[in-house]
Amino acid sequence: MLMPTRNVVLTEQQEIFVGKLVEAGRYQNASEVLRDGLRLLEHRVQRREAELADIKAGVIAGFDQVKREEFAAGSGEEAIERAFERASRKHGL
């Protein structure tokens, strides 16, 4: 399989780091180091996108509850206190 080639400019510190990883035998060459780094970055970006999608869904659900007037009266602190009180009674605490 032919892989595309890219020229990459590294800082001196990055070049030293890559060299140490190759010298230690963790990777065969600099390309492997960079590919592994890109895989980690890709995973982090995908995880962040999933987290943002969850947040967006929660916000939308919250707005839908407000539209249906299904929201707790009083301040946020009061609503939290009521929720803890209900949970405590339910679990006999």
N, C-alpha and C positions, 0 to 999 in steps of 0.2 A: 504494500500500500504506500503510495507516494504521498508524503505530507507536505503541506505548503511551508515555505521558508519565510521567516521574518527576521529582519535585523532589529536587534534590541539594544538600546543604550542603557548601561547600568552605571550606577554611581560606583565609586571606588569601594565603598563599604559593602554594597551589594555584590560586587565582583569577588571580594574577599570571602564573603559569606557563602556564595555559591561554590567557590573553590574549596572551602573547608568541607562542605557537604560531600563533594565529589571525592576529595582526598580521603575522607573518613570511610568511603565505600558505601555511603548511604544511597548514592546515585551513581550511574555509570558516566553521566556527562551533564553539562549545564542545561541541555535541552530537557532532560528528565526533571531537573530541579524546577525549571520554569513551568513545565507542563503540570507538575504536581501543585505548584503554587496557584496556577490558573484554575485547577480543579477545586482547590480550597476556596478560592474567591468565588467561583461559580456557585458552590454550595452555600456560601454565606449570602450571596445575592438572592438565591432562590428562597432561603430561609427567611430573609428579611421581607421579600415580596409576600410570602405566605403570612407572616406576622401582620403586615399592613392590610392584607385582605381580611384577616380576622378582625382587626380593629375597625375597618370600614364596615364590616357586617354588623359588629356590635353597635356602632354609631347609628346605622340605619335602623336596626331593631329598636334602639332607644327612641329614635324619632317616631317610629311607628307606634310605640307604646304611648308617647306623649299625644299623638294624634287621636288615639283611642281613649285618651284620658286615663291610662293605666299607669299612673306614676304615684309615688309615695308623697304624701302631704308633708309639709314642714321642710326643715333644712336637711341637707345630706347627712349631717351628724345625727339628727333625730331619726332618720330612716335607718341608719346603720344600727343605732342603739335598739330600735324596735326589732330589727332582724336578729340581733344577738339575743335579745330577750326571748323571742319566739324559739330560736334554736336551743337556748338553754332549757326552756320549759319542755320542749319536745324531747330532749335527751336527758331530762331529769337532773340538770346541773344546777 
